[in-house]
Amino acid sequence: MAAPACPACTSTALEGFYAHDDLPALCNALWPDRDAALAAPRGDVRLAVCTACGMMTNTAFDPAVFGYSPQYENSLHFSPAFQRYATGVARRLVDEHGLRDVDVVEIGPGSGDFLSLLCRLGGNRGRGYDPSHDPARATDLDPRVTIEAREFPTDGSFRGRLVCARHVLEHVPDPTELVGAVARGLEPGGVAYLEVPDGWYLVDRVALWDVIYEHVHHVTAPALRRLAADAGLRLLRAGTAFGDQFLWADAVRADDPRAAGLPAADPGDGARVEAIVAAARRFGEQARLLLEAAAELVAEAAARGPVVLWGAGSKGVTFLTTVEGTDRIRAAVDINPHKRGRHVPVSGHPVVAPADLVADPPATAIVLNPVYVDEIGAQLAELGLPTQVRSPMHLVHPTATSGAPGAGRPGRFP
């Protein structure tokens, strides 16, 4: 059998650094009852880092384990904090690139919230492709938006002045195919917008709850640059956002006048890759310590009284299915109304709305994403609940620095 190859640069210089068996195959597909949730499909993770470009991939991924359907629900737009973030991104794209009265395309738009923002802010026409799209959940879809519930076409049959792929690249087995489709779909003078969870954040911050089966890859800055260059794109502007959790880039075609002088490769990427690989080598031991500390946190919280976990998304599902003792957590809380009354895959925890806590207030709410801590604290105060918010994000302090000397931060572009 041939050695696995890096999906970004095709190198076989892959080094395994983390493994976990029987994770939920789809964190964001919740189930109607506990029995169905306990029997949900599972998959194994074998993370390996490419020592040539810094891409990370699950070498045990099997696409036959699951398929995306309308059961999949991962919208974050019910959060005011995320709404502010998404609106800021959409407004920047419209203003910086003059996207007014043009065709915009999004691969993987979900319920179409971001695509609708682009249309409202710029008077644009939107088209999306997403096999998990459910029209019943698209309650605020702009009338100028059309979403087809199918895989995105790779033949260049769509065209847009803006083509977006937000939090899709990490889900597809062949990321080169997706970035190539984005490049082929650009109109002359168009711009591509790519956004992914930052792989550097994963290993540097020991963001263990971001290790999920449906994320086939964890993309880093050097790997994203390589993927873009191989697709005939040049990065116009790029960086990190949302508490450094997201890596993003605006890109144009290599034959676009704006690409003049933009390099396909960056000399600093070699040092960035070295820092990424070093952080990956530390990750396994730090993940073990974090799991132990998280189990202690749950036990300590349960001794004080009822405990809930806030957030029935990928981070919450991973926590509930990997940390010892989470059977003592009463429920997962989520502000997304489409998740209420459903159950977490593999662990079987019920999902409740914040208002459901009033009748029997929990003593502790565990919050996994630091971006939402203030927002959740405000919601608890508004409900009149004295619930203490605890976050396990800082239970283990990474030994990595934010970039080796002279390397620049691996998650950022010069």
SETORGU-234432 format. One record per residue: residue in one letter; x, y, z of N, C-alpha, C in turn. Coordinates in steps of 0.05 Angstrom, whole numbers, plus 5000, padded with zeros to 4 digits. Last residue first. Layout:
AXYZXYZXYZ
...
//
This chain:
P505457525122506757785122505257985104
F500257185157501757225133503157495135
R499656745214499357005200501057015176
G500756285241498056325232497656585216
P506056335258505456145237502656185226
R508956965264506956785275506056605253
G515956945249513357065246511256875258
A520956755255519256615237516656765231
G524157015291524757065262522756935244
P523056515337524356765331524956795302
A516656185324519556175331520856445324
G510356315353512156345330515056335339
S508456395407506856465383508756515360
T511155815438510856095436509256155411
A508955235475509755365450509455665452
T506855025519509655115521510555255496
P500155185540502055085519504855195524
H497355005599498655235586500655135566
V491154755613493854675605495054915590
L486755055624487554845644490454755638
H484355425593487055485604487855285625
M479455225577481355305556484155335568
P475055085607477554915610479754995590
S471255545644472355475618474955315622
R465155655678467855555679468755485650
V460556065709461655995683464555895687
Q455355935755458156005751459155905724
T448856205759450655995750453456095745
P444556485778447156525791449256325782
L440056775732441256535742443956585754
G437057145704436957155733438256905746
L437457195651435556995660435356985691
E441557555650438957645640436757455649
A445757225666444857455683442057545676
L446156895622445456785648444456995667
Q447657265583445157125580444257005607
A452657425603450457625601447757485598
G455456955597455157065624452857265624
I455456915541453956715557453556815585
E458757355528456057335518454357145534
D463557215553462157455562459257445553
V464856725524464556735553462956975563
Y465956665470463156685478462756715508
V471356605464470056825450467256875460
P472756125488473056375503471756615490
N468955555486470155755468470356025483
L466755245528469255165515470555375497
V463955265591464055405565466755355552
I459654995637462354965625462255085596
A456255245690456155215661458955205650
T453755045753456055105736455255065706
A448754965775450755115791453055205773
P442655075738445154925743447055095760
P435855135758438355265751440855085757
D430354955735432254805752435054905746
A427755355706426155185725427955025744
V431755575674430555735695429155555716
L433455285630434955265655433655395679
D430655415586429955165599431355135626
A433055855564430755895581429855645596
P437155615532437855755557435455795575
A434854945512435155235507435955375533
V438354315507436254495517436954775510
V439553665487440153945482437854115491
P441853085523439753245511440653535507
H447252635506446252855523443953005508
G449552205478446652205483445552435499
S454652105459454252135488451252125496
V453451995403455251825418454751855449
P450752655390451652385381453652265399
V445952955431448752955423449552675413
H439153075410441152945428443852935415
R433953575414435353365401437553265420
G431754005439430253755440431553525426
R434654485396433254435421431654175419
K436754625348438054405362436554315387
H434155055328433854805312435154565326
P435455485359432955345365432655085350
N441555595388440355525362437755375366
I443655625438441655825431440455785404
D444255055481444855185456442755385449
V447154615528445454845523446254975497
A446853935546448254135530446254365525
A446153675613445253735586447153915572
R448953485660446053445656445153465627
I454553105671453553355659450653305651
R456152605684455152775706454153045696
D458352405640455552305645454352465669
T463552565639461552755628458652655631
G467652235655465852335675463752525665
E472952415610471852225630469852365649
V471952675546472752725573471352525592
T469652565496472452485501473352515530
T464452745490465052465481467952385485
L464153265507462353065520463152785513
F467953505473468453495502466753275514
T465353445423467953315428468553295458
V460853765432460453475426463153325432
G463254265438461754145459461453845456
K465654345387467254345411465754205434
S461054315352463254115350464954105375
G455454485394456854475368459154285370
A452454625437452154355426453254345398
G453654995491454554965464454454685454
W455454895556454255095539455455065511
L453554385599455654465580454354655560
V451854395668451154385640453654465624
V450854095732452754205712451554185684
P448754165800448254085772450054235753
G454254195848451454195841451154125811
R459354105866458054355874455154355869
A460953645841460853645870459453885881
A461253805789459053635796458753615826
A466154095790463654235786461254075795
E469753665799469553885818466954035815
A468853365752468353245778468053465800
V470453745713467653635713467053525741
L475853815727474054035727471153945729
E477853295717477853405745475953645747
A477253285662475753095678475653185708
A480953685649478053725643476353535659
A485753445663484853685677481953735673
E485853015626485852965655484853205671
L485953305578483753115584483553055614
L490853565584488353725583485953545589
L494553155582494253305607491653465607
R493652985529493152805551492852955577
A495253445502492453365500491753165523
Q500753445513499053655524496153595523
E502152985484502452985513500753205526
G500753165431499652925443499852915473
F503653645419500753645423499753405437
R508953675406508253705435505353645440
R508753615351510153405367509553435397
A506254095338504753835334506053615350
A510354455347507954465363506354205361
A513854295306514754275334512354285353
V510754415261511554135266512354105296
I510554975266508054815266508754525273
A515855125261514455185286511955015288
E516854945208518454835230516954885257
V513355285180512854995180514454865203
R515955775189513255735199512655435201
A520655705161520755735190518055685203
G518355685109519955465119520155475149
D515756175101514155935106515755695116
G518856595086518456555115516956295121
P518556635031521056525043520756465073
D512756415000513956615017516356495031
A509956354933511056244958512356464974
A508056684895506656434899507556304925
P507757394910509157144907507356904910
L505557934871504857764894506157484891
G506958204825508658234848507958064872
A500358224805503058294798504758344823
A495158164818496957954827499858014821
R492158544794492758584823494658374833
P491458344743493458554747494158594776
D490957634742489657884749491858094753
D493157144736493257314712491857584717
A492156894784494856964779495157154755
R486257144817487556964797490357074790
V486457284887485757354860487157164841
A483857244954485757154933484657244906
D483957335023482857434998484857354976
A483656875077485156995056483357095034
W484256655146482756745123484656865102
L483256255202485256345183483756415157
F480756305269480256285240482556395224
Q482456425320481556145314481256095284
D483656925337485756775324484956495317
G478757145351480457045372482756875362
F477257225296475557095315477256965337
A483057135252480757285263479357115283
T488957245211487257085229485157265241
G490157355140490757385169489157195185
A491157705077490557475093491257525123
R490857885009490857975036490057735053
L491957614962491957904962492258014990
L495157054939493857174962494157474963
R493356794876495356924892493857064915
L492056174841491156414856493556534870
G492655674818492855914801491856164814
A492755254851490255304837490355544819
D497655314875497255084857494655104840
A496455744909498355774887498055554866
A492855524946492055744929493855764904
L496155134970493655054957492755264937
R500155464992500855264972498355184956
R497155765029498555905008499255714985
L495655355063493555505048494855655025
A500555195084499055015068496955155051
P502055655114503655565091502155375073
A497455665152498055885133499855795109
T493955025154495655235165496255445144
V488254635166489754795147491355005161
H486854015178487154255193489254425178
H481953555149484553695149484453925169
V477153345161479153165149481853295151
H472753425206474953595197477153405187
E469653015225468853135199470853345189
Y472052885274472352705251471652845225
I475753395307473253255301473553095276
V478753795349479453545334476853385331
D477354205381477054245352477854005336
W478754085431475854055425475354115395
L484154225434483353945431480453905422
A488054645424485154675421483954395415
V493254815439492154555448489154565447
R495355245415493655295438492555035450
D498255005373499555195391497955235417
V494554675346496854555359498254745379
L490355055331489854785342492154685358
Y493055485307491555525333491055255346
W494655225260496655315280495355365307
G489855155233491254915244493454995264
D484155535239487155555236488455315249
P478555395200479755395226482755385223
V478155835142478355575154479055605183
E476356165083476456185112476355895123
L477256545024477556285037477756325067
Y474656864971474956895000474956615011
A476857144909476056914925476456974954
V474557614861476257564885475057314898
G475157834791473857744815475757684838
G477257964743477058174762475758094788
P473157484711475457664709475157904728
E470057054761469857234738472457394735
L471656424787472056714789471656854762
G471555874782469056014783469256324784
R476755704785475455694759472755844759
A477655774840479155924820477755934793
V474055394861473755674868475155854847
A476254924840473555004832473055304838
G481154924868481154954839478455034829
V479354844919480555104914480755144883
L477254314912475454534920476754804913
E481754024897479454034879477654274886
T484854064942485854184917483554214897
P482353774981482154064982483154204957
D478953224984480953334965480753644965
P475253145026477652975023479853085005
V472953715062472953565037475553395035
H473254035107471353805107471653625083
E476454475102477354265121475554015121
L473554785067476054665058476954435076
V469455025095468854805078471354645071
H469755535118469455295135468355055119
R467755845060468155895089467655635104
A468956055002468955785014469655815043
C466356484952467056434980467056134986
V467556914900466956634906468056574934
L465257474866466357374892465557084894
R463357454817465457664822466757604848
G462456804790461857004809464157204811
R459656224760461356464757460556664778
F459555514748458555754762460555984758
S462455134722459955214710458655454724
G467254884736467255174729464755274718
D466654374752467354414724467454714716
T464854244802467754284799468654354771
P459354454840460454354814463354424812
F458154234907458954444889459954334863
E452553804921455353864921456054084901
R446154104938447853904925450753984928
A441454474940442254274960443754044947
E442655134922442154864912443254664932
I439955754934441755544944440855274934
T439656424918438756154910440855954920
V437757074937439556844941438156584932
R434357494937436257484915438157244916
P431657474985430257374961432057364936
D435557215039434957435022433657334996
L432956825091434356825066433557065049
D431356685142431956965137433556995111
T430456145146428256325152428756615146
A432355605131433255855119431056065122
R430155145149431755295168432655565157
A427554955104425955015127427455165149
P431654835068430055085064428455155088
D437754625085434954565091433354815088
H443854385060441954605061439154505066
S447654005054446354005080444254235082
P449954085004448153855007446753845034
D450354694974450854564999448954335003
Y451755284941451654994937452254864963
G448755914921450355744938449855444932
R448656584898448156294892449956134910
G446057244897447557034909446756754900
R447057904877445557664872447157424881
N447258524917448358314899446358084895
G447358974949445358954928446058744907
G450958954991451859054965449859044943
L448258785036450159005039450959125012
R445158365016443858595028445758835029
C448957994998446958104980445658354991
L451857875044453257985020451358115001
L447757655076449157905084450458035060
S446657185047444657395049445857665057
L451356915058450756985030448657205029
F450756835112452957005103452457095074
D446056495113446256745128448356935117
G444955995090445156235073445456495087
S445155535118442555655115442555915099
G450755335081448855265103446155375098
P454255445040453155675054451255595077
G458255175006457755095033456455325050
I460655684968460755384970460355325000
E457456234941458656114965458455814964
V458056784897457656504900458856414927
V455057354868456857244888456056954892
D454657834817453957564825456057464845
V453058524834454658314820453658044830
D451859014861450358924838451958724821
R458359064887455659184886454359114859
L463959034913462058824905459258934908
G469159274921467059404904464959204894
H472659084957472758974929470559074911
E471659345004474359344994474559254965
D465959275011467159545009469959534996
V465158715013463558884995464959154990
L468858565053469058455026467558635006
R466858845098469558895088469858805059
R461858615104462058905098464758965086
A463258095117461658145093461958435085
V465958175166467358055143465858125117
G461858405197464358555192465858445168
T458257985199457458235186459958395179
A461257615229460557555201459757805186
Y461657885279464057805264463357765234
R456357945294458058185290460458115274
Q454957405297453557585277455257835272
F457957235340458657135314457357305292
A455357525381458257565376459057465348
P450057335378450657615371453657665366
S448656705350450256845369450757135361
F446356505306444556575328446056715350
H450156345270449156615267447056685289
L452455865265453256015289451956285290
S450155235242449955525240450755655267
N450154685233452454815246452455115245
E447154105221446454385229448754505245
Y444853575182447253725192446554015197
Q440353395158440553345187442953495199
P440953485103439753695119439653645149
S447653185098444853195091443653425108
Y453752865081452353105091449553105081
G455352195104454852385082453352625093
F460251735130457851905132457552065106
V463951345116462851335143460351505145
A466451425068464051255068462651245095
P471151705076468751855068466251695068
D475251615128473851455108471351605100
F481551785156478951875147477851695125
A486551685175484651465178481851545167
T489452145171490151935152488251695154
N487652775174486852525187487352295167
T492853275170490653115159490052865175
M495753905163495153685180492753535169
M501254255131498454155130498153925150
G506554385128505154445153502154375152
C509954235086508354485083506654555108
A513353825105514153985082512554245080
T511253525143513653665151514653845128
C504653485158506453475135508953645143
V502153095211502953365201504953325179
A496352715226499152725218499753005206
L491652385266492652635256495652615249
R487051965262489951935263491152185250
V480851795288482552015280485451925283
D475151405268477651425282479251665270
G467951485279470351465262472851505279
R461051295281463551385293465851345273
P453951415279456451325267458851445280
A449951305339450851475317453451375305
A447551075382448250895359449351055335
L446251485415448251295425449251115402
A442151715384444651865388446851675397
A438051345389439251395362441951535365
D437151395444438051135433439351175406
R435351925450437851845461438951585449
D432852245389432552115415435252005424
P434452525343431852585355431452455382
W441152825341439352605337436752645353
L445453245301444253165326441952965320
A451053355270448553225264447453115290
N455953555284453853745280451253625269
C459553135285458953285310456353455307
L459752555256458752815250457952955276
A462252135282462952185254462052465245
P464952175346462652205330463452275301
L470651725353469451995356466952005339
D473651245356470751255361469751525368
D480351425379478351245366475551325373
H485651855364483351805381481251635366
A492252115362490251915354488051895374
Y497552515336495252485355493352285344
F501752505300502252635326499852615345
G505652265244503352245262503852375289
E508152605191508952515217506452505235
L509752555123507652595143508552465169
A512152615069513552665094511452745116
T510152575019509652345037511052375064
S507053134987509353015000508452775017
T502653404966503153124957505653004969
C500853874987503253884971504153614960
A495753755009496354025000498754024980
P495253235027493253335008493853614997
C500852825031499653075040497653165019
A499652115026500952355017499452605027
P501251475054499451695051500951955043
A504650985014504651165037502651395033
A501150444983502650694981502450855007
M501749765000500050005000501850255000
//
